[in-house]
Amino acid sequence: MDIPLLHAGRLTGHLFAPSDSPDLRALFNDPRVMKSMGTHGTPMPHYRFASVEARFLDMTEDGPGFGLWVFRGPKGGFVGYCGLRREEVRGRLENELLYTVGGDYHGLGQATLMARVVLAWGRAHGITDVVAYTTCDNIASRRVMEKMGLTEETTFHHARLDHVLYRRTD
């Protein structure tokens, strides 16, 4: 299956590849990013990064429309990632939307741009029901979910933190 580049405003997304790992590692070592992920700014340990990287590489195997896209700006600089994957959430296999942008891009609407094109790609491949979740205090991420048409469903405890689950059913 030929997977095109995704275009989100001035951003271009390609499927995550091993050559993107240094940018991903830098992202997960940025205290601003990790704080938004609920770790109080603690960088991701190397052993954890290896498993996350492997899962990101395997996401296209979840089926048509799934995968993780790395988005870069007009000059090729790393902005963030966004994707769809099959993941167990609260004991149920779900279609999960996930995204993260670099600390320099927080508050600039980049996550919304990326999520919009990734969801459109997924919808074109039959993925209509989607969930996303974040820590309860991550207001910016919750706004992205709401802009994408997801609605708050419940709160739950995950990774020792309270999270809020959003869902969109088309």
VENTA-V535185 format. One record per residue. N is the residue number from 0. RES is the residue in three letters. SS is DSSP state (@ for helix, = for strand, . for the rest). OMEGA is omega in degrees with one decimal (none if undefined). Layout:
BEGIN
((N,RES,SS,OMEGA) (N,RES,SS,OMEGA))
END
This chain:
BEGIN
((0,MET,.,179.8) (1,ASP,.,-179.2) (2,ILE,.,-176.0) (3,PRO,.,168.3) (4,LEU,.,174.7) (5,LEU,=,-179.3) (6,HIS,=,-179.2) (7,ALA,=,-175.3) (8,GLY,.,179.2) (9,ARG,.,-179.3) (10,LEU,=,174.9) (11,THR,=,-179.3) (12,GLY,=,173.2) (13,HIS,=,178.8) (14,LEU,=,179.8) (15,PHE,.,179.1) (16,ALA,.,179.3) (17,PRO,@,179.4) (18,SER,@,177.8) (19,ASP,@,-174.5) (20,SER,@,179.0) (21,PRO,@,177.9) (22,ASP,@,178.9) (23,LEU,@,178.4) (24,ARG,@,178.1) (25,ALA,@,178.5) (26,LEU,@,-177.4) (27,PHE,@,173.1) (28,ASN,.,179.7) (29,ASP,.,-178.6) (30,PRO,@,179.0) (31,ARG,@,179.6) (32,VAL,@,-176.4) (33,MET,@,175.3) (34,LYS,@,179.6) (35,SER,@,178.4) (36,MET,.,174.2) (37,GLY,.,-178.8) (38,THR,.,-178.8) (39,HIS,.,176.3) (40,GLY,.,-179.0) (41,THR,.,178.7) (42,PRO,.,178.6) (43,MET,.,177.7) (44,PRO,.,-177.5) (45,HIS,@,-178.0) (46,TYR,@,179.3) (47,ARG,@,179.0) (48,PHE,@,-178.3) (49,ALA,@,-180.0) (50,SER,@,176.8) (51,VAL,@,179.2) (52,GLU,@,179.8) (53,ALA,@,179.3) (54,ARG,@,179.0) (55,PHE,@,179.3) (56,LEU,@,-176.9) (57,ASP,@,-171.7) (58,MET,@,179.3) (59,THR,@,178.6) (60,GLU,@,177.4) (61,ASP,@,177.6) (62,GLY,.,179.1) (63,PRO,.,178.6) (64,GLY,.,-179.8) (65,PHE,.,177.4) (66,GLY,=,178.8) (67,LEU,=,179.1) (68,TRP,=,172.6) (69,VAL,=,-178.6) (70,PHE,=,-179.9) (71,ARG,=,178.5) (72,GLY,.,-176.1) (73,PRO,.,-179.9) (74,LYS,.,176.2) (75,GLY,.,-180.0) (76,GLY,.,-179.3) (77,PHE,=,178.4) (78,VAL,=,-178.8) (79,GLY,=,178.6) (80,TYR,=,176.3) (81,CYS,=,179.9) (82,GLY,=,175.9) (83,LEU,=,178.0) (84,ARG,=,171.6) (85,ARG,=,-175.1) (86,GLU,=,175.1) (87,GLU,=,178.5) (88,VAL,=,-179.5) (89,ARG,.,176.0) (90,GLY,.,-179.0) (91,ARG,=,176.0) (92,LEU,=,-173.5) (93,GLU,=,168.9) (94,ASN,=,-174.4) (95,GLU,=,170.1) (96,LEU,=,175.7) (97,LEU,=,-178.4) (98,TYR,=,173.8) (99,THR,=,174.9) (100,VAL,=,177.6) (101,GLY,.,-177.1) (102,GLY,@,179.2) (103,ASP,@,-176.8) (104,TYR,@,177.9) (105,HIS,.,175.6) (106,GLY,.,-177.5) (107,LEU,.,177.8) (108,GLY,.,-176.9) (109,GLN,@,178.8) (110,ALA,@,178.5) (111,THR,@,178.3) (112,LEU,@,-178.7) (113,MET,@,-178.4) (114,ALA,@,-178.8) (115,ARG,@,-177.1) (116,VAL,@,178.1) (117,VAL,@,177.3) (118,LEU,@,177.2) (119,ALA,@,176.7) (120,TRP,@,179.0) (121,GLY,@,-179.9) (122,ARG,@,178.5) (123,ALA,@,178.8) (124,HIS,.,172.8) (125,GLY,.,179.0) (126,ILE,.,-176.4) (127,THR,.,178.9) (128,ASP,.,-173.8) (129,VAL,=,171.2) (130,VAL,=,171.7) (131,ALA,=,177.7) (132,TYR,=,178.8) (133,THR,=,175.4) (134,THR,=,-175.2) (135,CYS,.,-176.1) (136,ASP,.,179.1) (137,ASN,.,-175.2) (138,ILE,@,-178.4) (139,ALA,@,179.4) (140,SER,@,177.7) (141,ARG,@,177.8) (142,ARG,@,177.6) (143,VAL,@,-179.5) (144,MET,@,-179.9) (145,GLU,@,177.9) (146,LYS,@,179.5) (147,MET,.,176.3) (148,GLY,.,175.9) (149,LEU,.,178.8) (150,THR,=,-179.2) (151,GLU,=,-178.9) (152,GLU,=,-176.8) (153,THR,=,170.0) (154,THR,=,180.0) (155,PHE,=,-179.3) (156,HIS,=,-177.8) (157,HIS,=,177.8) (158,ALA,.,177.2) (159,ARG,.,179.9) (160,LEU,=,174.0) (161,ASP,=,-179.9) (162,HIS,=,173.4) (163,VAL,=,-179.2) (164,LEU,=,175.7) (165,TYR,=,-178.5) (166,ARG,=,170.8) (167,ARG,=,177.2) (168,THR,.,179.8) (169,ASP,.,none))
END
